[in-house]
Amino acid sequence: MMQVSDAAVPAHFYVAEMITHNFIFKGTGRCKDDARAALLRGWTAHRNALLAQYPERSDSIPVADKMEEHFRIYYLEFDMDAGYRGNDRLV
């Protein structure tokens, strides 16, 4: 197993969150852009599954690049090895 130095481990990570009409999508990353990209990859997988069942809806289900025209993406930042209640750090 490869050892990872402490310098390579980030001190915190980000969660991108998008609340749609029916679901809450989340993505995580070392920076906001990575978290956003992970969230949108999740959205794309969801969209592809829907279109497999309902191909006629392709025009009404936005592609990932257009999601922020419909829903806001919120960002949360968490410290590594910290304890939280909700979004509030306790320790």
Backbone bond lengths (Angstrom), bond angles and torsions (degrees), N, CA, C in turn:
res aa  C-N    CA-C-N  psi(-1)  N-CA   C-N-CA  omega(-1)  CA-C   N-CA-C  phi
1 M - - - 1.439 - - 1.524 109.05 -
2 M 1.329 117.20 133.74 1.451 121.88 -178.83 1.531 111.09 -77.60
3 Q 1.316 116.35 134.70 1.462 121.81 176.55 1.518 109.42 -83.37
4 V 1.316 115.75 136.64 1.451 120.94 176.54 1.521 107.40 -107.27
5 S 1.316 116.23 127.83 1.462 118.67 -179.94 1.524 109.56 -70.93
6 D 1.319 115.86 154.80 1.459 120.64 179.02 1.520 111.55 -59.95
7 A 1.336 117.28 -29.82 1.459 120.71 -179.52 1.530 111.36 -65.71
8 A 1.334 117.98 -26.75 1.461 121.30 -177.88 1.530 111.96 -83.42
9 V 1.320 117.37 -15.78 1.459 121.43 -178.21 1.531 108.44 -86.18
10 P 1.322 118.01 125.21 1.469 118.90 -178.83 1.523 111.22 -68.27
11 A 1.331 116.38 151.37 1.459 121.84 178.64 1.520 111.27 -78.03
12 H 1.332 116.13 -19.40 1.457 120.41 -179.38 1.529 109.68 -153.26
13 F 1.307 115.84 170.59 1.459 120.71 175.43 1.520 108.23 -141.62
14 Y 1.315 115.21 164.75 1.460 121.57 -177.92 1.518 110.65 -114.81
15 V 1.317 114.58 148.67 1.456 122.34 171.87 1.518 106.65 -120.80
16 A 1.316 116.07 125.38 1.462 121.87 172.63 1.521 106.43 -98.80
17 E 1.312 116.78 135.83 1.467 121.32 -175.71 1.527 109.27 -133.18
18 M 1.321 116.15 133.33 1.458 122.14 178.14 1.530 108.04 -131.47
19 I 1.314 115.61 121.36 1.463 121.10 -178.70 1.523 107.91 -100.65
20 T 1.329 116.29 116.05 1.460 121.45 177.53 1.526 108.12 -100.73
21 H 1.320 116.45 -172.03 1.465 120.49 -179.47 1.529 112.55 -63.11
22 N 1.339 116.82 -34.14 1.464 120.33 -173.51 1.524 115.40 -119.49
23 F 1.321 117.66 -16.86 1.463 120.41 -172.67 1.522 111.22 -140.86
24 I 1.332 115.37 160.48 1.457 122.25 168.78 1.526 106.38 -112.93
25 F 1.316 116.18 119.46 1.459 121.78 178.57 1.519 108.28 -100.90
26 K 1.349 116.19 140.96 1.463 121.32 -179.90 1.519 109.81 -136.10
27 G 1.312 114.60 150.32 1.453 121.93 173.96 1.513 108.04 -141.71
28 T 1.314 117.28 149.62 1.460 121.11 179.10 1.514 110.00 -121.51
29 G 1.329 115.39 156.42 1.455 119.70 178.20 1.506 112.18 -171.75
30 R 1.315 115.56 170.06 1.467 121.83 178.95 1.522 111.57 -74.94
31 C 1.325 116.86 -18.54 1.460 121.77 176.17 1.531 107.31 -142.53
32 K 1.322 116.68 169.46 1.467 120.61 -177.44 1.524 111.57 -60.80
33 D 1.328 117.23 -39.34 1.463 120.18 -178.91 1.528 111.14 -63.91
34 D 1.335 117.14 -39.75 1.468 120.41 178.05 1.527 111.05 -66.83
35 A 1.329 116.70 -39.95 1.465 120.58 178.53 1.533 110.47 -64.83
36 R 1.327 116.70 -42.66 1.465 121.55 177.74 1.534 110.62 -61.59
37 A 1.318 116.55 -45.24 1.464 120.82 -179.85 1.530 110.97 -61.98
38 A 1.330 117.57 -41.10 1.467 121.08 178.58 1.530 110.38 -64.69
39 L 1.321 116.75 -43.32 1.467 120.88 177.65 1.530 110.06 -58.72
40 L 1.322 116.96 -47.25 1.464 120.21 -177.42 1.528 112.36 -69.15
41 R 1.332 117.79 -28.39 1.475 119.65 172.37 1.527 110.07 -65.93
42 G 1.347 115.79 -39.39 1.469 119.59 175.74 1.520 111.09 -63.12
43 W 1.338 116.54 -43.19 1.468 120.25 177.33 1.532 110.42 -59.90
44 T 1.322 116.70 -43.56 1.463 120.52 -178.86 1.526 111.16 -62.14
45 A 1.331 117.30 -41.20 1.472 120.32 176.83 1.523 110.11 -62.42
46 H 1.332 117.05 -42.19 1.466 121.48 177.94 1.530 110.57 -62.86
47 R 1.326 116.17 -46.61 1.467 121.18 179.91 1.535 111.01 -60.68
48 N 1.324 116.12 -44.49 1.473 119.73 179.73 1.527 111.67 -61.40
49 A 1.331 116.73 -39.32 1.475 120.05 178.34 1.532 110.68 -65.51
50 L 1.331 116.36 -40.54 1.465 119.03 177.40 1.516 111.57 -64.17
51 L 1.323 116.23 -43.72 1.470 119.83 -178.13 1.523 112.44 -68.97
52 A 1.322 117.27 -24.42 1.466 119.89 175.12 1.526 109.93 -64.85
53 Q 1.333 116.10 -33.00 1.462 120.99 178.73 1.524 112.37 -89.21
54 Y 1.328 116.29 -34.42 1.466 121.35 -173.89 1.531 109.95 -131.79
55 P 1.323 118.27 69.90 1.467 120.31 -176.36 1.535 113.57 -61.88
56 E 1.297 116.56 -23.61 1.468 120.24 -179.73 1.530 112.60 -69.68
57 R 1.325 117.77 -10.70 1.468 121.87 -178.45 1.530 113.73 -95.63
58 S 1.304 117.79 12.05 1.461 119.89 -175.21 1.526 113.03 -59.55
59 D 1.307 118.00 -31.98 1.467 120.26 179.80 1.520 112.93 -77.50
60 S 1.322 118.02 -20.93 1.463 120.61 -175.59 1.533 113.52 -100.39
61 I 1.325 117.61 -7.05 1.467 121.32 177.92 1.529 106.97 -110.24
62 P 1.327 117.57 109.03 1.469 120.83 -172.09 1.525 113.84 -62.25
63 V 1.322 114.80 147.81 1.462 120.48 171.83 1.528 107.77 -75.51
64 A 1.310 116.24 163.67 1.466 121.60 -174.24 1.531 112.49 -55.25
65 D 1.323 117.40 -42.63 1.466 120.58 -177.73 1.521 113.32 -63.85
66 K 1.315 118.08 -16.92 1.468 122.40 -178.20 1.530 113.12 -104.95
67 M 1.328 117.78 -0.69 1.473 119.91 -174.62 1.521 113.02 -62.19
68 E 1.316 117.69 -36.27 1.464 119.68 -177.72 1.526 112.82 -72.37
69 E 1.316 117.31 -7.51 1.464 120.51 170.76 1.529 110.36 -78.26
70 H 1.330 116.32 -16.39 1.462 122.20 -176.61 1.522 113.60 -113.01
71 F 1.338 116.74 -35.49 1.459 122.12 -175.53 1.519 110.09 -138.69
72 R 1.320 116.25 145.90 1.456 121.32 179.34 1.533 110.10 -86.09
73 I 1.324 115.69 144.35 1.457 121.60 173.79 1.521 107.64 -104.00
74 Y 1.324 116.18 125.84 1.458 123.75 178.52 1.528 108.53 -103.07
75 Y 1.325 116.43 148.81 1.455 120.62 -179.64 1.527 110.18 -120.59
76 L 1.321 115.47 135.18 1.459 123.40 175.71 1.525 107.60 -119.87
77 E 1.325 116.77 143.89 1.451 121.15 177.73 1.522 108.73 -118.85
78 F 1.330 116.43 130.54 1.454 122.66 -179.89 1.522 109.78 -124.63
79 D 1.332 116.17 142.32 1.458 121.67 174.95 1.521 109.34 -84.01
80 M 1.321 116.03 144.12 1.457 120.97 176.23 1.528 109.27 -67.12
81 D 1.315 116.69 146.52 1.461 124.03 175.37 1.523 113.31 61.07
82 A 1.316 117.68 24.67 1.462 121.99 178.88 1.528 108.84 -106.95
83 G 1.332 115.58 156.33 1.460 121.05 177.19 1.523 109.57 -106.19
84 Y 1.326 116.48 135.08 1.462 121.98 -176.36 1.524 111.61 -127.33
85 R 1.326 115.66 150.22 1.466 122.81 165.43 1.516 103.97 -116.58
86 G 1.326 115.86 111.49 1.462 118.75 -172.28 1.515 108.33 65.04
87 N 1.325 116.54 -123.76 1.468 120.51 177.70 1.523 112.22 -103.27
88 D 1.340 117.81 5.33 1.461 122.36 -177.11 1.523 110.72 -96.22
89 R 1.317 115.15 124.95 1.472 119.76 178.66 1.519 109.65 -74.30
90 L 1.326 116.61 129.24 1.455 122.81 177.49 1.523 111.62 -100.42
91 V 1.333 117.09 -41.70 1.485 121.81 179.84 1.506 110.04 -141.17
